[in-house]
């Protein structure tokens, strides 16, 4: 008892306030330097694209197809813009519903089960796979067996990139919803699926819309998968099937056309390439702004 009584409480040693303030100041300084450098680089890139690409944006750029004759000053990117919208839209129709349902399963039903753990691990691995590997995979599984390139193969390749992004984003957003909402819905006797879709997903709709937009933006500027699946075309997409159709042959798209035109020795084609890059930046930025506005309006409702 005496030995126990002799043991005295030793208070933890406290760090000096001046040292903590100095450490905080140093970390803040490095953070500001890093952020400023990154913002400056991005601003320089955007400014360079705007300055070089603004001259190419005229009525012909949005109404005429890509020029085939280097001696002609006429031409635009209209067919490439339409092809990109169709390819990306079909990819979103494939990946977003599947990714949403997969994320719902991981967050609400699978949780820590073996299947959910395996799916989560595969999604993380696929998210880190270079896009050119996805293009090779789509080429081997779709293009080579069908013996021709197509817009459909490009949509499948882009959907393969979007799917894990949408699934993991959906899971993370649903995990942020308080458990009290789930318990309240189940306590009222509602089925689990109805609580998930009618209560949990409705409460997280803003984040889910943002996740879907992030998945689309993720593939908006991809070029490598389209090199192996879609190629490009100077013609308009003629429909679904047959030569020049969505399923029947190469389809014009922005990223591949920009890649081809930017490496050409012709100044008029290089100017069109800068204009196409500016269109992609405007589209991505506009989509982000639109999603944020819709999200804020949803909060007000």
C-alpha positions in Angstrom: 0.0 0.0 0.0 2.8 2.4 0.8 4.5 1.7 -2.5 1.3 2.4 -4.3 0.8 5.6 -2.3 4.2 6.8 -3.2 3.5 6.7 -6.9 2.7 10.3 -8.0 0.8 11.4 -11.0 3.2 12.9 -13.7 1.3 15.4 -15.9 2.0 15.2 -19.6 4.7 17.4 -20.8 3.2 20.4 -22.7 4.7 21.7 -25.8 5.7 25.3 -26.0 3.0 27.6 -27.4 5.6 29.5 -29.5 6.8 26.3 -31.0 3.3 25.2 -31.9 2.6 28.6 -33.5 5.8 28.5 -35.5 5.0 25.0 -36.8 1.5 26.1 -37.7 2.9 29.1 -39.5 5.4 27.0 -41.5 2.7 24.5 -42.6 0.4 27.3 -43.6 3.1 28.9 -45.6 4.0 25.7 -47.5 0.3 25.1 -48.1 -0.2 28.6 -49.5 2.9 28.3 -51.7 1.8 24.9 -53.1 -1.8 26.1 -53.7 -0.6 29.3 -55.4 1.8 27.4 -57.6 -0.9 24.9 -58.7 -3.5 27.7 -59.3 -0.9 29.7 -61.3 -0.1 26.7 -63.5 -3.8 26.0 -64.2 -4.5 29.7 -64.8 -1.6 29.8 -67.3 -2.9 26.7 -69.2 -6.5 28.1 -69.3 -5.3 31.5 -70.4 -3.1 30.0 -73.2 -6.0 27.9 -74.5 -8.4 30.8 -74.4 -6.0 33.2 -76.2 -5.2 30.7 -78.9 -8.6 29.0 -79.2 -10.9 32.0 -79.1 -10.0 33.0 -82.7 -11.2 29.7 -84.0 -14.7 29.9 -82.4 -17.0 31.2 -85.1 -20.2 30.1 -86.7 -18.4 27.7 -89.1 -16.7 26.0 -86.2 -20.0 24.8 -84.8 -21.8 24.1 -88.1 -19.3 22.7 -90.5 -17.5 19.3 -90.3 -13.7 18.9 -90.1 -11.9 19.9 -93.3 -10.4 17.2 -95.5 -8.5 19.5 -97.8 -5.5 21.4 -96.3 -5.8 24.1 -98.8 -9.4 25.0 -97.8 -9.9 27.6 -95.1 -13.5 26.4 -94.5 -14.3 23.8 -91.9 -15.1 23.3 -88.2 -15.6 20.7 -85.5 -19.3 20.3 -85.7 -19.2 16.6 -86.5 -16.6 16.0 -83.8 -18.7 17.8 -81.2 -21.8 15.8 -82.1 -19.8 12.5 -82.0 -18.4 13.4 -78.6 -21.8 14.2 -77.1 -23.2 10.9 -78.4 -20.3 8.7 -77.3 -20.1 10.3 -73.9 -23.9 10.2 -73.5 -24.1 6.5 -74.3 -21.3 5.8 -71.9 -23.1 7.7 -69.1 -26.3 5.8 -69.8 -24.3 2.6 -69.4 -22.1 3.5 -66.4 -24.2 5.8 -64.2 -27.1 3.5 -63.4 -24.8 0.5 -62.9 -22.4 2.5 -60.7 -25.3 4.0 -58.7 -26.8 0.5 -58.0 -23.3 -0.8 -57.2 -22.7 2.0 -54.8 -26.1 1.5 -53.1 -25.3 -2.2 -52.6 -21.9 -1.4 -51.1 -23.2 1.2 -48.7 -26.6 -0.2 -47.7 -26.7 -4.0 -48.3 -23.2 -5.4 -48.7 -21.5 -3.3 -46.1 -18.6 -5.4 -44.8 -19.5 -8.7 -46.5 -17.1 -10.7 -48.5 -18.7 -9.8 -51.8 -18.8 -6.1 -51.0 -15.2 -6.2 -49.9 -14.1 -7.8 -53.1 -16.2 -5.4 -55.3 -14.7 -2.5 -53.4 -11.2 -3.7 -53.9 -11.7 -4.3 -57.7 -13.3 -0.8 -58.0 -10.2 0.7 -56.4 -7.9 -1.2 -58.7 -9.8 -0.3 -61.8 -9.9 3.4 -60.8 -6.1 3.3 -60.9 -5.7 1.6 -64.2 -4.3 3.8 -66.9 -6.9 4.7 -69.5 -4.8 3.4 -72.4 -5.0 -0.1 -70.8 -8.8 0.3 -70.9 -8.5 1.2 -74.5 -6.5 -2.0 -75.2 -9.0 -4.0 -73.3 -11.9 -2.6 -75.3 -10.0 -3.2 -78.6 -9.4 -6.8 -77.7 -13.0 -7.5 -76.6 -15.1 -5.4 -79.0 -13.1 -4.0 -81.9 -11.1 -7.1 -82.9 -14.0 -9.6 -82.7 -16.2 -7.2 -84.8 -13.4 -6.4 -87.2 -14.1 -2.6 -87.2 -13.9 0.4 -85.0 -17.1 2.0 -83.7 -18.5 4.6 -81.5 -20.1 1.9 -79.4 -16.7 0.5 -78.5 -15.6 3.9 -77.4 -18.7 4.3 -75.2 -18.0 1.0 -73.6 -14.4 2.0 -72.9 -15.5 5.3 -71.3 -18.2 3.5 -69.3 -15.6 1.2 -67.9 -13.7 4.2 -66.6 -16.8 5.9 -65.3 -18.3 2.8 -63.5 -15.9 2.6 -60.5 -15.9 6.3 -60.0 -19.7 6.4 -59.8 -19.8 3.4 -57.6 -17.3 4.6 -55.0 -18.7 8.1 -55.0 -22.2 6.8 -54.4 -21.0 4.7 -51.6 -19.1 7.5 -49.9 -22.1 9.9 -50.3 -24.6 7.4 -48.8 -22.3 6.7 -45.9 -22.5 10.3 -44.9 -26.3 10.1 -44.4 -27.0 9.7 -40.7 -28.1 6.3 -39.5 -31.1 7.9 -37.7 -32.8 8.3 -41.1 -32.5 4.6 -41.8 -33.7 3.6 -38.4 -36.7 6.0 -38.6 -37.8 4.6 -41.9 -37.4 1.0 -40.8 -39.1 1.7 -37.5 -42.2 2.8 -39.5 -42.4 -0.6 -41.2 -41.2 0.4 -44.6 -39.2 -2.2 -46.6 -35.4 -1.8 -46.7 -35.3 -1.1 -50.4 -38.0 1.6 -50.1 -36.1 3.3 -47.2 -32.9 3.2 -49.3 -34.4 4.7 -52.5 -37.1 7.0 -51.0 -35.3 8.3 -47.9 -31.5 7.8 -48.0 -31.0 8.5 -51.7 -33.4 11.4 -51.6 -31.4 12.9 -48.7 -28.2 12.4 -50.7 -29.5 13.5 -54.1 -27.2 16.5 -54.3 -24.1 14.5 -53.7 -25.3 11.8 -56.1 -25.8 14.3 -58.9 -22.4 15.7 -58.2 -20.9 12.2 -58.3 -22.5 11.5 -61.6 -21.2 14.8 -63.0 -17.7 14.0 -61.8 -17.9 10.6 -63.5 -18.8 12.3 -66.8 -16.1 15.0 -66.4 -13.6 12.2 -65.7 -13.9 10.9 -69.2 -14.8 14.2 -71.0 -11.2 14.7 -72.1 -10.0 11.1 -72.5 -8.1 10.4 -75.7 -6.2 7.1 -75.2 -9.3 4.8 -75.1 -10.7 6.4 -78.2 -7.4 5.8 -80.1 -8.1 2.1 -79.9 -11.8 2.0 -80.2 -13.3 4.9 -82.2 -10.5 6.5 -84.2 -12.0 9.5 -86.0 -13.8 10.5 -89.1 -14.1 13.7 -91.2 -17.7 12.8 -91.9 -21.0 13.2 -90.0 -22.3 10.2 -88.0 -24.9 8.7 -90.4 -27.0 6.8 -87.9 -26.7 3.6 -85.8 -25.7 0.9 -88.2 -23.8 0.8 -91.5 -20.6 2.6 -92.5 -20.2 5.8 -90.5 -22.8 4.8 -88.0 -22.5 4.6 -84.2 -22.1 0.8 -84.4 -20.7 0.5 -87.9 -17.4 2.4 -88.1 -15.2 5.2 -86.9 -16.9 8.2 -85.5 -15.7 11.8 -85.3 -14.9 13.0 -81.7 -13.2 16.0 -80.2 -10.3 14.5 -78.4 -9.0 12.4 -81.2 -9.5 15.2 -83.8 -7.7 17.6 -81.5 -4.8 15.1 -81.3 -4.6 14.7 -85.1 -5.0 18.4 -85.9 -2.6 19.7 -83.2 0.2 17.6 -84.6 -0.3 18.7 -88.2 2.0 21.2 -89.9 -0.9 23.3 -91.1 -1.7 26.5 -89.2 -5.4 26.5 -89.9 -5.7 22.9 -88.5 -3.7 23.9 -85.4 -6.0 26.8 -84.8 -9.0 24.5 -85.0 -7.3 22.2 -82.5 -6.9 25.1 -80.0 -10.6 25.9 -80.5 -11.6 22.3 -79.8 -9.5 22.4 -76.6 -11.3 25.6 -75.5 -14.7 23.9 -76.2 -13.8 21.0 -73.9 -12.7 23.4 -71.1 -15.9 25.4 -71.4 -18.0 22.3 -71.4 -16.4 20.8 -68.3 -16.4 24.2 -66.5 -20.0 24.8 -67.5 -21.1 21.3 -66.3 -19.5 21.9 -62.9 -21.2 25.3 -62.5 -24.5 23.9 -63.5 -24.3 21.0 -61.1 -23.4 23.4 -58.2 -26.4 25.7 -59.1 -28.8 22.8 -59.2 -27.4 21.4 -55.9 -27.9 24.8 -54.2 -31.4 25.1 -55.6 -32.2 21.6 -54.3 -31.1 22.7 -50.8 -33.5 25.7 -51.0 -36.4 23.4 -52.0 
